Amino acid sequence: MIAALIIIFVLAYAAIALEEPLKVNKAASALIGAGVLWTIYAMSGADARVVSDNLNESLMGTAQIAFFLMGAMTIVEVVDTHDGFRVITSRIKTRKLSSLVWIIGFVTFFLSAILDNLTTAIVMVSLMKKLLSEREDRLLFAGLIVIAANAGGAWSPIGDVTTTMLWIGGQVTTAAITIGLILPSLVNMIVPVAIIGFSLRGKAVVSPNRSDDRDDRATSLFERNLMFGLGLAILIAVPVFKAVTHLPPFLGILLGLGILWAVGDLVHRGKEPATRDRMMIARALTRIDMSAIVFFIGILLAVATLEHAGILSSLAQWLDRAIGRQDVIVMIIGLASAIVDNVPMVAAAMGMYSLESYPADSFLWEFLAYCAGTGGSILIIGSAAGVAAMGIEKIDFIWYVRNFSGLALIGYVGGALVYLAQHWLGL
């Protein structure tokens, strides 16, 4: 059975990594892998009740992550529908590219911590089309945004799906992950920004013709600010809700979504039906990326099979014997995230190491959140933010490797050294 499970998982993983050449959505590969793995596990002679209990346990944890992501993605979509992000983007005004680099870097970094790295990358890369007319400049900023978005998402429990997984699983807590990773993540972002900013000294911002950038949306300034402020407040309040009530985060995000839904209905109740329908949250639900959520469900259930079969614990023991150093093991996991998706990497690590041996907020979990969250920046295909930027600006893989992989690696190592120094000094 063990050999069959490993072979099926490797094949499913390969199909996920080769999504583009195979032309098969990675969600489909993940679902097939999960279904086949659990089937093999159930038919291996294991007790049916034990298998059922294991599946129910895995499903509960997976469902919490799926519901949380669905709620958060819907809230962000509602804010975007109301053009709420203009509250931020309209305030970005500078004539120097070197100054704009720093502004975009910090805005992306902190916005990613509040929203998530994927959404932030989409918003900021799209914004560049309104701020910069030169394609070379936009490509440069797109690469920078990928690094800043991933760095910003790593230190926030809602900023990156892998950190969210660790947070919901109880491996990290809000205060500890924020305090422990904000400085390493800042270094991860600041080092590439400083190098790029230095290279752009003396160059002016070339803005596109804004004659067609008029406010023709169906929302007023009040509605725009209201939905942006309320959506932001709900996302920020979710960690507080978990800390105060000790209830799962998905319940807090669903409560917030319900509040936002009710407010939206009241705000638009007097409008024409066609206009009202475009603004409704029910419409926003149809625009969220459900394939991404289904992918998370599939891959988490697939990894859970390896955990219950004892494969991941055996792998952890082998790594400890072969390498011995936990910091090196975690950094290797982070570098592997640049090649393959970081979600299954973190899911596997969560199955490899138990909370009994490594309690919440221990070195392993915090360093894993940093490495898995930022390691994907080294290659543009290594993170959801990178893939989004690649699609919007049609970024060439080799171009990114030549211009940004080295910068991202320097930032990755720099942030890792800062975290290790913090840990050694007991900070």
Buried (B, 14 or more C-beta within 10 A) or exposed (E): EEEEBBEBBEBBBEBBBEBEEBEBBBBBBBBBBBBBBBEBBBEEEBEEEEBEEBBEEBBEBBBBBBBBBBBBBBBBBBBBBBBBBBBBBEEBEBEBBBEBBBBBBBBBBBBBBBBBBBBBBBBBBBBBBBBBEBEEBBBBBBBBBBBBBBBBBBBBBBBBBBBBBBBBBBBBBBEBBBBBBBBBBBBBBBBBBBBBBEEBEEEEBEEBEEEEEEEEBBBEEEBBBBBBEBBBEBBBBBBEBBEEEEEBBBBBBBBBBEBBBEBBBEBBEEEEEEEBEBBBBEBBBEEBBBEBBBBBBBBBBBBBBBBBBEBBBEBBEEBBEEEEEBBEBBBBBBBBBBBBBBBBBBBBBBBBBEEEEBEBBBBBBBBBBBBBBBBBBBBBBBBBBBBBBBEBBEBEBEEBBEBBBEBBBBBBBBBBEBBBEBBEEEE
